[in-house]
Amino acid sequence: MKCWKCGKEINVEIVARITECPLCSADLHCCKACKFYSSGSHFDCRELIDAPVTDKERSNFCDYFAYNSELKSQKNDKAAAAKDAFNALFGGGLCL
């Protein structure tokens, strides 16, 4: 599986509430690592939760939590978006 924050492959068998990424120490039992996380949905979740979780990057007690093994790291997504925007402005390469 990959860490939701650093995007690196990690060897974690069970994601418990206190599980952290061994490389970047990010909490793994959090909204941003959950397969039901959906920014913009009601409480940013596709499940019918009763109350919002205020910090989406910190560990929580949500009973619906299921680690999203298909996720990409936010760090890599932001870097890729910036690179794509740069290339769109300057035609895909540097002009010397």
N, C-alpha and C positions, 0 to 999 in steps of 0.2 A: 504494500500500500504506500501511498505518498502522503506526506504531510501537507495539510491545507495551507500552511503559511510559507514554509521554505521550499516546498515542491520537491524535496528529495525523497528518494525511496527509503522507507524505514521498515524495520522488522518488528512489528507489534502484532501479537496474536489476538488479544482482547482489548478493546477500548473501554476501560472503566472510567468512572467519573474523575479519578485522579491521574489518569494516564497523560503523560506529556511526550512530546516529540523528543527523542534522545539527542537530536542534533541542534534544535533551536529552542527547546523548552516550551513550545507553544502547547496550550491545552488542546487535547484531541477530542474530548467529549464536550464540544461546543457547537453552537448553531452553524457557524461557518463551515464546519466539517461534516454537517449532517446532510443526508440525501434529501431531506424535506425542506431545507433552507431555500427560500425563494425571496430575494429582495423585492419589495414592492407588494408582496402578498400580505394578507391580513396578519399582523404581527410578524411579518417576514417568514412565514411558515406555511407549507401546504397542508399541514395537519390542523385539526380543530383544537388548538390549545386554548386554555382558559385565560391566561394572562401573558403579557409580553415578557420576553427575556431582554433585559436592558442592555447587557454587554454580550454581544454575539460572538466575541472572541475568547470569552472566559468559560471555564467549566460550569456546567449546570446539572440540575436534577431531572431533566426532561425524560419522561417515560417513552416518548416516541423516537428518541434518538437512534439513528442507524448511520454508521460511518459511510460517507460517500466515497467509495473506492475509485470513482471515475473523475474526481475533481482535479482541477488544475490550481496551482498556487496563485494567489492574488499578486504576489511579487512578480512572477513571470508574466502574468496577464498584463500588468501595468507596463512592464518593460517592452513587451511585444507591441502593445498599443502605441507607445511612444515611438518605437522604431518604425511602425507602419505610418504614423502621422508624419514623421521626418521624411521618410521615403516618398510619401505622397507630395510633400512640398517641394522636394528637390529632385524628383525624377528617379529615385532609386539608387543614387550614388553621389559621391562627392565630386565636385568639379574643382579642379586645381588650375 
